Amino acid sequence: MAIQVEAPPAAEPRRRPEPRQLTRRERRQRRRPLLPALVFAIVLTQLPFVATLYYSTQRYNLLRPETRKFVGLSNYGRVFTDDLFRNAVLNTVKLTVTVVLLCALFGTALAVLLDKKFLGRSIVRTLLITPFLVMPAAAALVWKTSMLNPVFGIVNWVLSPFGAGQTDWTSRYPMTSIILVLTWQWTPFFMLIILAGLQSQSPEVLEAAKTDGATGGQTFRRVTMPHLRQFIELATVLGTIFILQTFDAIFMITQGGPGQATTNLPYFIYQQAFRAFNAGEAAAAGVITVVATIVFATFALRLVSGLFTTEVL
């Protein structure tokens, strides 16, 4: 007689317990430690911006404070129709785009160099990072007095065999001088981000490409560069936000000249506020700059968020 043995019932899959909903009191308790930081940020950022909005609606000259009166949006109209403001916008775009492109190019080249193993790589990496660690005002002063000086500058000394002589770089080529200084300062920032991307590349993928007979150039063009794309975009977005705020180099080296040739938006606001003493138009220009920066930053943050989402998936 055959004995039938019943199979044990299949174990039900264990369900992950659903997270408990926090009460309103628990949510408040969790957010309470963030309150001092929130208050500090509001005091330092939002209150001054509200004051700037208020002053942008006033005709307010710092030399004649008794003549201050409400003028509505007329300050914004004067700023938009000001040739100096349009020149500052053009200089800002020109300066930012050129510096970002050069930093991305040199940063990628230096990152590829540092990704190779060679004697003294640690020392070379430290030396290449140093420009990013120098204070911007100090770096601009060193470039003005030691590098670009027409009499005893190092740049003229290096280029003297090529007929440079005693070229006054900051007067004859002011925008080129500012671009040179900012490229020197911000290339290490791009280099560090791109180097992190290179070192995160899978060695198995590179080995597979080598096994398939791909040359070094083909591997870099078809495998490495697609992998580095998101890191280059991230460096470009963050670098653009920082370079848009450039003030130190322009103030220390060229003072916005000659002939407003290097005046960008931050320096234009400084001129309106502390040289023309026109606080109303300076505030209006500041509000316009902040709004434009917020629009760009919103796009940039969405792009960066998309990059990290893609990386997680």
Buried (B, 14 or more C-beta within 10 A) or exposed (E): EEEEEEEEEEEEEEEEEEEEEEEEEEEEEEEEEEEEEEEEEEEEEEEEEEEBBEBBBBBBBBEEEEEBEEBEEBBBEBBEEBEBBEBBBEBBEBBBEBBBEBBBEBBBEBBBBBBEEEEEEEEBBEEBBEBBEEEBEEBBBBBBEEBBBBEEBEBBEEBEEEEBEEBBBBBEBBBEBBBBBBBBBBBBBBBBBBBEBBEEBEEEEBEEBEEEEBEEEEBBEEBBEEBBEBBBBBBBBBBBBBBBBBBBBBBBBBBBEEEBBBBBBBBBBBBBBEEBBBBBBBBBBBBBBBEBBEEBBEEBEEBBEEBEEEEEE
